[in-house]
Amino acid sequence: MDQVIAAMKRRDSEERIPVLRLELDYELATLYDAMQAKDQSQMKHSTERLKQLRREMLLLEA
């Protein structure tokens, strides 16, 4: 039973990684736009979101 659960988690993470990469790309583009517009609020929000996505990516790839 433990092996089945481990296999399910592995498959879930394999499916999540490509989606996470798209989310990272989108948030990077949003940050770039905010930097161009000198929008401090959006820059802070995007930076925090990127930190969260980075943590998730590190956990999934470990």
C-alpha positions as CSV (number, residue, x, y, z in Angstrom):
1,M,0.0,0.0,0.0
2,D,2.9,2.4,0.8
3,Q,4.3,1.8,-2.6
4,V,1.0,2.6,-4.3
5,I,0.8,5.9,-2.4
6,A,4.4,6.8,-3.2
7,A,3.8,6.0,-6.9
8,M,0.7,8.3,-6.9
9,K,2.6,11.1,-5.3
10,R,5.4,10.7,-7.8
11,R,3.0,10.9,-10.7
12,D,1.2,13.9,-9.2
13,S,4.6,15.7,-8.9
14,E,5.5,14.8,-12.5
15,E,2.3,16.3,-13.7
16,R,2.7,19.4,-11.5
17,I,6.2,20.4,-12.6
18,P,5.3,21.5,-16.2
19,V,2.4,23.5,-14.8
20,L,4.7,25.1,-12.2
21,R,7.2,26.1,-14.9
22,L,4.5,27.8,-16.8
23,E,3.4,29.7,-13.7
24,L,7.1,30.7,-13.1
25,D,7.4,32.0,-16.6
26,Y,4.1,34.0,-16.3
27,E,5.1,35.5,-13.0
28,L,8.6,36.4,-14.3
29,A,6.9,38.2,-17.2
30,T,4.6,40.0,-14.8
31,L,7.6,41.1,-12.7
32,Y,9.3,42.4,-15.8
33,D,6.2,44.4,-16.8
34,A,6.0,45.8,-13.2
35,M,9.7,46.8,-13.3
36,Q,9.2,48.5,-16.6
37,A,6.2,50.4,-15.2
38,K,8.0,51.0,-11.9
39,D,5.0,49.5,-10.0
40,Q,6.5,48.8,-6.6
41,S,3.3,47.0,-5.3
42,Q,3.2,44.6,-8.2
43,M,7.0,44.0,-8.0
44,K,6.7,43.0,-4.4
45,H,3.7,40.8,-5.1
46,S,5.4,39.1,-8.0
47,T,8.6,38.6,-6.0
48,E,6.7,36.9,-3.1
49,R,4.8,34.7,-5.6
50,L,8.1,33.7,-7.3
51,K,9.5,32.7,-3.9
52,Q,6.5,30.5,-3.2
53,L,6.8,28.9,-6.6
54,R,10.5,28.3,-6.1
55,R,9.9,26.6,-2.8
56,E,7.3,24.3,-4.4
57,M,9.6,23.5,-7.3
58,L,12.5,22.6,-5.0
59,L,10.2,20.3,-3.0
60,L,8.9,18.6,-6.1
61,E,12.3,18.0,-7.6
62,A,13.8,16.7,-4.4
